[in-house]
Amino acid sequence: MQAQYLGHVVFYVKDLETSLSFYRDVVGFQEIGRIFDGKAAALTSGRTHHELLLIEVGDAPGPPPGRRRGLYHIGIKIGDSLDA
């Protein structure tokens, strides 16, 4: 098994608009859509559908479960989905 590339990264963020401003306007990602009633945004550099997903959770660094800030998960491209 060989990792081919990092597929995507998902971050829980305090403020979606502030985070979008950084990743879009400073880093250069393109916003391609919003989900979860506008509380999340998908971004791409053009390599894959989306490389970055930002999910706004506000001031919730602890409980309730699932409401933390920071890295949520990453996706790593290993092989073709038909290889499984």
CORPETA-V671818 format. One record per run of one state. SS is the DSSP state (H for helix, E for strand, - for the rest). FROM is the first residue (numbers start at 1). LEN is the number of residues. Records with the same first field share a line. If there is no record, write none. Layout:
SS = FROM-LEN + FROM-LEN
//
This chain:
- = 1-4 + 14-2 + 27-3 + 36-4 + 45-7 + 57-13 + 78-3 + 84-1
E = 5-9 + 30-6 + 40-5 + 52-5 + 70-8
H = 16-11 + 81-3
//
